[in-house]
Amino acid sequence: MSFVPCKPSRLPSVLWERAVLSDFSDTRERLRYLRSATHAQSHLHAQTTHAPLPHVSDAQGWRAFCCGPASDAAQQQTMPLLHIVLRLDSTTTTRVFAYHVEWLQEEEEILDPRQSLGCTH
């Protein structure tokens, strides 16, 4: 994965970085707790909440899962609900975020960056 360099004036302040990292750490701990608390209940809702997830390396499958099929994107998007997010391991989460970054970079030339969401086909 490669990163697009930004202007030094757009870099976050150290105070902002610390606040974000602290919030991230708190959120990660909360998700860890929720994952362990809901793991025992997951078998109760398996048929309704566990749609099959694409393989971690299937970029197009994730795009269809997250954004809906190209032919019907508005109708088939999968919202990032907690029961879905809790099913993702760290490798898959990192890869899906990277896919979103790639999709946003693809759209950068097409849309105004303030309007882009990463789900245009």
Backbone as ProteinMPNN parsed JSONL, in Angstrom:
{"seq_chain_A": "MSFVPCKPSRLPSVLWERAVLSDFSDTRERLRYLRSATHAQSHLHAQTTHAPLPHVSDAQGWRAFCCGPASDAAQQQTMPLLHIVLRLDSTTTTRVFAYHVEWLQEEEEILDPRQSLGCTH", "coords_chain_A": {"N_chain_A": [[0.848, -1.157, 0.0], [0.583, 2.203, -0.824], [1.19, 5.599, 0.09], [-0.165, 8.82, -0.46], [1.696, 11.705, -0.573], [1.307, 14.607, 1.524], [0.865, 18.17, 1.844], [3.032, 19.865, 4.107], [1.682, 21.737, 5.676], [-0.79, 20.633, 5.997], [-0.568, 18.543, 7.691], [-1.435, 16.8, 10.702], [-1.633, 18.217, 14.021], [0.473, 17.541, 16.885], [-0.994, 17.373, 19.243], [-3.564, 16.809, 18.247], [-3.051, 14.313, 17.041], [-2.444, 12.753, 19.327], [-4.922, 12.844, 20.656], [-6.598, 11.528, 18.822], [-5.365, 9.0, 18.712], [-5.759, 8.206, 21.356], [-8.576, 8.122, 21.464], [-8.953, 6.132, 19.538], [-7.719, 3.947, 20.784], [-9.408, 3.647, 23.024], [-11.787, 3.003, 21.68], [-11.03, 0.63, 20.396], [-10.647, -1.042, 22.63], [-13.262, -1.078, 23.606], [-14.586, -2.334, 21.461], [-13.293, -4.797, 21.577], [-14.274, -5.719, 24.006], [-17.051, -5.798, 23.371], [-16.991, -7.673, 21.303], [-16.208, -10.017, 22.66], [-18.335, -10.203, 24.451], [-20.533, -10.527, 22.785], [-19.943, -12.772, 21.385], [-20.808, -15.2, 22.485], [-23.506, -15.006, 22.001], [-23.746, -15.06, 19.292], [-24.457, -17.365, 17.825], [-27.204, -17.409, 18.053], [-28.236, -15.63, 16.237], [-27.314, -16.342, 13.78], [-28.333, -17.009, 11.195], [-29.621, -14.683, 10.31], [-27.854, -12.537, 10.65], [-25.357, -13.117, 9.647], [-24.273, -12.72, 6.883], [-22.491, -14.014, 4.1], [-19.064, -13.135, 3.937], [-16.82, -11.491, 1.671], [-13.701, -12.917, 0.452], [-10.617, -11.936, 1.92], [-8.779, -11.022, -0.017], [-10.317, -10.334, -2.173], [-10.985, -7.755, -3.838], [-12.97, -6.668, -5.57], [-15.186, -8.104, -4.706], [-15.431, -7.102, -2.083], [-15.96, -4.465, -2.718], [-18.465, -4.7, -3.946], [-19.842, -5.758, -1.759], [-19.625, -3.712, 0.207], [-20.43, -1.395, -1.153], [-22.446, -2.069, -2.848], [-23.698, -3.75, -5.808], [-22.487, -2.756, -9.049], [-24.586, -2.229, -10.788], [-26.723, -1.582, -9.17], [-26.207, 0.12, -6.95], [-27.332, 1.863, -4.986], [-29.312, 0.379, -3.782], [-28.218, -1.95, -2.661], [-26.182, -1.614, -0.786], [-24.113, -2.507, 1.965], [-24.393, -1.678, 5.186], [-21.968, -0.572, 7.594], [-22.494, -2.161, 10.06], [-22.385, -2.943, 13.579], [-22.428, -5.742, 14.195], [-21.383, -6.786, 11.882], [-18.866, -5.55, 11.6], [-17.627, -6.528, 13.896], [-17.095, -9.105, 13.145], [-14.85, -9.036, 11.582], [-11.417, -9.686, 11.289], [-8.222, -8.245, 12.272], [-6.502, -8.166, 10.044], [-8.252, -8.347, 7.833], [-9.818, -6.068, 8.294], [-7.89, -4.02, 8.02], [-7.177, -4.413, 5.333], [-9.638, -3.968, 4.013], [-10.068, -1.278, 4.647], [-7.881, -0.266, 3.22], [-8.719, -0.921, 0.624], [-10.876, 0.882, 0.425], [-9.471, 3.302, 0.474], [-8.057, 3.056, -1.952], [-10.254, 3.047, -3.73], [-11.237, 5.599, -3.292], [-9.068, 7.087, -4.223], [-9.168, 6.397, -6.916], [-11.496, 7.688, -7.67], [-10.874, 10.314, -7.327], [-10.145, 11.948, -9.515], [-12.524, 12.093, -10.832], [-14.651, 13.039, -9.206], [-15.411, 15.847, -7.065], [-13.335, 16.048, -4.274], [-14.644, 16.467, -1.82], [-17.1, 15.312, -2.167], [-16.775, 12.676, -2.658], [-17.178, 9.278, -1.746], [-16.112, 6.803, -2.015], [-17.574, 4.778, -3.108], [-18.436, 4.787, -5.733], [-18.895, 3.321, -8.86]], "CA_chain_A": [[0.0, 0.0, 0.0], [1.374, 3.424, -0.872], [0.506, 6.772, 0.596], [0.019, 10.043, -1.224], [2.235, 12.713, 0.34], [0.509, 15.831, 1.629], [1.621, 19.379, 2.168], [3.317, 19.939, 5.548], [0.673, 22.557, 6.358], [-1.984, 19.821, 6.2], [-0.286, 17.494, 8.666], [-2.111, 17.052, 11.976], [-0.789, 18.638, 15.14], [0.791, 16.477, 17.836], [-2.139, 17.294, 20.149], [-4.632, 16.107, 17.525], [-2.632, 12.911, 16.91], [-2.604, 12.098, 20.632], [-6.353, 12.708, 20.924], [-7.121, 10.493, 17.936], [-4.831, 7.719, 19.169], [-6.442, 7.873, 22.606], [-9.935, 7.71, 21.087], [-8.839, 4.851, 18.845], [-7.428, 2.928, 21.791], [-10.653, 3.426, 23.77], [-12.733, 2.312, 20.785], [-10.532, -0.731, 20.216], [-10.961, -1.783, 23.853], [-14.718, -1.266, 23.656], [-14.898, -3.366, 20.479], [-12.798, -6.062, 22.124], [-15.265, -6.123, 25.002], [-18.29, -6.161, 22.679], [-16.767, -8.923, 20.572], [-16.247, -11.147, 23.592], [-19.677, -10.28, 25.04], [-21.514, -10.969, 21.793], [-19.528, -14.045, 20.784], [-21.681, -16.27, 22.988], [-24.849, -14.846, 21.449], [-23.707, -15.044, 17.827], [-25.147, -18.519, 17.254], [-28.638, -17.165, 18.082], [-28.627, -14.81, 15.094], [-26.43, -16.722, 12.676], [-28.975, -17.007, 9.89], [-30.035, -13.35, 9.888], [-26.825, -11.508, 10.752], [-24.064, -13.534, 9.124], [-24.153, -12.834, 5.439], [-21.11, -14.397, 3.788], [-18.146, -12.04, 3.639], [-15.842, -11.806, 0.617], [-12.345, -13.26, 0.877], [-9.84, -10.729, 2.19], [-8.081, -10.556, -1.216], [-11.301, -10.093, -3.24], [-11.298, -6.323, -3.829], [-14.261, -6.427, -6.211], [-16.202, -8.647, -3.813], [-15.625, -6.144, -1.006], [-16.608, -3.275, -3.267], [-19.879, -5.039, -4.102], [-20.402, -5.932, -0.423], [-19.699, -2.426, 0.901], [-21.032, -0.329, -1.958], [-23.518, -2.595, -3.689], [-23.271, -4.059, -7.168], [-22.41, -1.583, -9.925], [-25.874, -1.991, -11.435], [-27.777, -1.247, -8.219], [-25.461, 0.494, -5.748], [-28.149, 2.511, -3.963], [-30.207, -0.587, -3.155], [-27.572, -3.134, -2.109], [-25.056, -1.326, 0.092], [-24.121, -3.115, 3.293], [-23.962, -0.693, 6.164], [-20.954, -1.141, 8.502], [-23.118, -2.382, 11.355], [-21.481, -3.512, 14.57], [-22.322, -7.2, 14.097], [-20.518, -7.102, 10.732], [-17.509, -5.095, 11.932], [-17.065, -7.427, 14.905], [-16.684, -10.357, 12.503], [-13.624, -8.825, 10.814], [-10.169, -9.697, 12.038], [-7.441, -7.032, 11.994], [-5.983, -8.224, 8.672], [-9.343, -8.018, 6.916], [-10.168, -4.669, 8.523], [-6.852, -3.194, 7.403], [-7.27, -4.556, 3.872], [-10.866, -3.305, 3.537], [-9.775, 0.159, 4.692], [-6.987, 0.018, 2.097], [-9.555, -0.91, -0.573], [-11.609, 2.141, 0.386], [-8.518, 4.34, 0.077], [-7.841, 2.878, -3.389], [-11.457, 3.482, -4.442], [-11.273, 7.06, -3.205], [-8.043, 7.615, -5.117], [-9.676, 6.22, -8.277], [-12.553, 8.673, -7.903], [-10.378, 11.664, -7.117], [-10.166, 12.695, -10.755], [-13.89, 12.154, -11.34], [-15.506, 13.822, -8.325], [-14.85, 16.771, -6.102], [-12.983, 15.218, -3.113], [-15.598, 16.613, -0.723], [-18.291, 14.555, -2.462], [-16.413, 11.282, -2.876], [-17.361, 8.363, -0.623], [-15.434, 5.542, -2.286], [-18.512, 3.735, -3.54], [-18.881, 4.98, -7.095], [-18.287, 2.293, -9.721]], "C_chain_A": [[0.901, 1.229, 0.0], [0.527, 4.603, -0.399], [0.824, 7.963, -0.28], [0.547, 11.091, -0.258], [1.32, 13.943, 0.375], [1.424, 16.996, 1.973], [1.86, 19.413, 3.678], [2.267, 20.744, 6.321], [-0.612, 21.782, 6.645], [-1.763, 18.666, 7.169], [-0.979, 17.815, 9.979], [-1.116, 17.496, 13.05], [-0.541, 17.44, 16.055], [-0.373, 16.287, 18.811], [-3.292, 16.521, 19.502], [-4.294, 14.624, 17.403], [-2.839, 12.156, 18.22], [-4.077, 11.861, 20.949], [-6.961, 11.593, 20.083], [-6.639, 9.117, 18.376], [-5.49, 7.275, 20.471], [-7.865, 7.399, 22.321], [-9.925, 6.348, 20.406], [-8.603, 3.722, 19.837], [-8.673, 2.606, 22.612], [-11.66, 2.641, 22.943], [-12.32, 0.862, 20.582], [-10.851, -1.591, 21.436], [-12.454, -2.048, 23.973], [-15.143, -2.35, 22.669], [-14.442, -4.741, 20.951], [-13.781, -6.606, 23.157], [-16.555, -6.588, 24.327], [-18.146, -7.471, 21.924], [-16.842, -10.118, 21.506], [-17.636, -11.314, 24.195], [-20.703, -10.824, 24.054], [-21.158, -12.313, 21.173], [-20.454, -15.188, 21.213], [-23.076, -16.203, 22.405], [-24.889, -14.999, 19.935], [-24.457, -16.211, 17.2], [-26.664, -18.307, 17.22], [-29.125, -16.425, 16.835], [-27.868, -15.179, 13.824], [-27.101, -16.621, 11.311], [-29.33, -15.609, 9.413], [-28.907, -12.339, 9.865], [-25.502, -11.891, 10.093], [-24.098, -13.787, 7.626], [-22.708, -13.221, 5.136], [-20.271, -13.172, 3.414], [-17.215, -12.448, 2.501], [-14.5, -12.212, 1.226], [-11.549, -11.964, 1.018], [-9.169, -10.176, 0.928], [-9.021, -10.236, -2.378], [-11.771, -8.639, -3.22], [-12.663, -6.039, -4.444], [-15.409, -6.977, -5.373], [-16.491, -7.704, -2.66], [-16.307, -4.882, -1.509], [-18.103, -3.525, -3.429], [-20.547, -5.168, -2.733], [-20.631, -4.584, 0.259], [-20.533, -1.391, 0.155], [-22.22, -0.782, -2.788], [-22.993, -2.899, -5.08], [-23.322, -2.807, -8.043], [-23.764, -1.242, -10.527], [-26.932, -1.462, -10.478], [-27.196, -0.785, -6.885], [-26.336, 1.083, -4.642], [-28.995, 1.5, -3.189], [-29.48, -1.667, -2.37], [-26.384, -2.848, -1.197], [-25.223, -2.046, 1.426], [-23.574, -2.083, 4.263], [-22.945, -1.35, 7.114], [-21.503, -1.291, 9.918], [-22.173, -3.126, 12.289], [-21.338, -5.019, 14.434], [-21.488, -7.631, 12.897], [-19.077, -6.736, 11.064], [-16.851, -6.032, 12.94], [-16.609, -8.759, 14.322], [-15.345, -10.24, 11.781], [-12.4, -8.907, 11.719], [-9.345, -8.479, 11.616], [-6.885, -7.015, 10.576], [-7.05, -7.814, 7.673], [-9.737, -6.553, 7.071], [-9.171, -3.744, 7.834], [-6.963, -3.238, 5.886], [-8.506, -3.846, 3.324], [-10.701, -1.789, 3.603], [-8.88, 0.553, 3.514], [-7.763, 0.02, 0.778], [-10.318, 0.405, -0.684], [-10.698, 3.295, -0.035], [-8.264, 4.258, -1.43], [-9.044, 3.378, -4.187], [-11.578, 4.997, -4.423], [-10.25, 7.689, -4.141], [-8.473, 7.482, -6.575], [-10.684, 7.308, -8.624], [-12.06, 10.107, -7.862], [-10.434, 12.522, -8.38], [-11.58, 12.9, -11.286], [-14.745, 13.118, -10.532], [-14.718, 14.841, -7.536], [-14.539, 15.957, -4.848], [-13.951, 15.345, -1.944], [-16.854, 15.779, -0.936], [-18.013, 13.059, -2.536], [-16.567, 10.45, -1.62], [-16.684, 7.027, -0.844], [-16.329, 4.465, -2.837], [-19.077, 4.004, -4.928], [-18.171, 3.97, -7.975], [-17.886, 2.903, -11.036]], "O_chain_A": [[1.877, 1.284, 0.748], [-0.701, 4.582, -0.486], [1.939, 8.103, -0.782], [-0.078, 11.349, 0.77], [0.653, 14.271, -0.607], [2.587, 16.822, 2.338], [0.98, 19.028, 4.448], [1.999, 20.459, 7.489], [-1.433, 22.224, 7.448], [-2.685, 17.894, 7.434], [-1.102, 18.986, 10.337], [0.074, 17.188, 12.988], [-1.266, 16.447, 15.999], [-0.701, 15.155, 19.165], [-3.918, 15.677, 20.144], [-5.152, 13.772, 17.635], [-3.354, 11.038, 18.217], [-4.441, 10.799, 21.454], [-7.755, 10.799, 20.586], [-7.422, 8.168, 18.408], [-5.748, 6.086, 20.66], [-8.309, 6.392, 22.873], [-10.787, 5.509, 20.668], [-9.22, 2.662, 19.737], [-8.965, 1.439, 22.871], [-12.308, 1.724, 23.446], [-13.163, -0.034, 20.596], [-11.277, -2.737, 21.294], [-12.862, -3.129, 24.398], [-15.972, -3.196, 23.003], [-15.137, -5.735, 20.742], [-14.08, -7.8, 23.179], [-17.091, -7.643, 24.666], [-19.067, -8.286, 21.904], [-17.471, -11.124, 21.179], [-18.076, -12.439, 24.429], [-21.642, -11.511, 24.454], [-21.991, -12.926, 20.504], [-20.831, -16.033, 20.401], [-23.764, -17.221, 22.318], [-25.973, -15.06, 19.354], [-25.043, -16.05, 16.129], [-27.349, -18.96, 16.433], [-30.277, -16.571, 16.426], [-27.802, -14.38, 12.89], [-26.466, -16.176, 10.355], [-29.341, -15.368, 8.206], [-28.989, -11.361, 9.123], [-24.607, -11.051, 9.995], [-23.969, -14.922, 7.167], [-21.795, -12.797, 5.845], [-20.717, -12.296, 2.673], [-16.86, -13.621, 2.379], [-14.207, -11.887, 2.377], [-11.8, -11.001, 0.294], [-9.006, -8.961, 0.817], [-8.554, -9.898, -3.466], [-12.821, -8.325, -2.659], [-13.434, -5.251, -3.897], [-16.487, -6.384, -5.332], [-17.648, -7.515, -2.287], [-17.134, -4.296, -0.811], [-18.918, -2.667, -3.09], [-21.688, -4.74, -2.558], [-21.698, -4.34, 0.821], [-21.256, -0.605, 0.768], [-22.924, 0.044, -3.368], [-21.96, -2.367, -5.488], [-24.12, -1.903, -7.793], [-24.055, -0.068, -10.754], [-27.951, -0.939, -10.929], [-27.626, -1.233, -5.822], [-26.092, 0.817, -3.465], [-29.356, 1.757, -2.04], [-30.082, -2.26, -1.475], [-25.641, -3.772, -0.866], [-26.332, -2.176, 1.944], [-22.418, -1.67, 4.159], [-23.048, -2.541, 7.406], [-21.039, -0.636, 10.852], [-21.278, -3.845, 11.845], [-20.226, -5.535, 14.548], [-20.94, -8.733, 12.894], [-18.167, -7.532, 10.832], [-15.654, -6.301, 12.85], [-15.817, -9.466, 14.944], [-14.764, -11.258, 11.405], [-12.351, -8.281, 12.778], [-9.734, -7.76, 10.696], [-6.804, -5.95, 9.963], [-6.787, -7.024, 6.767], [-9.967, -5.869, 6.074], [-9.561, -2.799, 7.148], [-6.853, -2.205, 5.226], [-8.432, -3.193, 2.284], [-11.152, -1.085, 2.7], [-9.1, 1.588, 2.885], [-7.508, 0.854, -0.09], [-10.4, 0.982, -1.768], [-11.106, 4.161, -0.808], [-8.258, 5.284, -2.11], [-8.879, 4.055, -5.202], [-11.973, 5.608, -5.416], [-10.527, 8.704, -4.779], [-8.177, 8.358, -7.387], [-10.713, 7.791, -9.756], [-12.755, 11.017, -8.314], [-10.743, 13.711, -8.302], [-11.809, 13.791, -12.104], [-15.482, 13.924, -11.101], [-13.507, 14.712, -7.361], [-15.414, 15.225, -4.385], [-14.067, 14.413, -1.147], [-17.605, 15.553, 0.013], [-18.946, 12.258, -2.479], [-16.137, 10.864, -0.544], [-16.679, 6.188, 0.057], [-15.882, 3.332, -3.02], [-20.136, 3.469, -5.257], [-16.961, 3.782, -7.847], [-17.357, 2.207, -11.903]]}, "name": "protein", "num_of_chains": 1, "seq": "MSFVPCKPSRLPSVLWERAVLSDFSDTRERLRYLRSATHAQSHLHAQTTHAPLPHVSDAQGWRAFCCGPASDAAQQQTMPLLHIVLRLDSTTTTRVFAYHVEWLQEEEEILDPRQSLGCTH"}
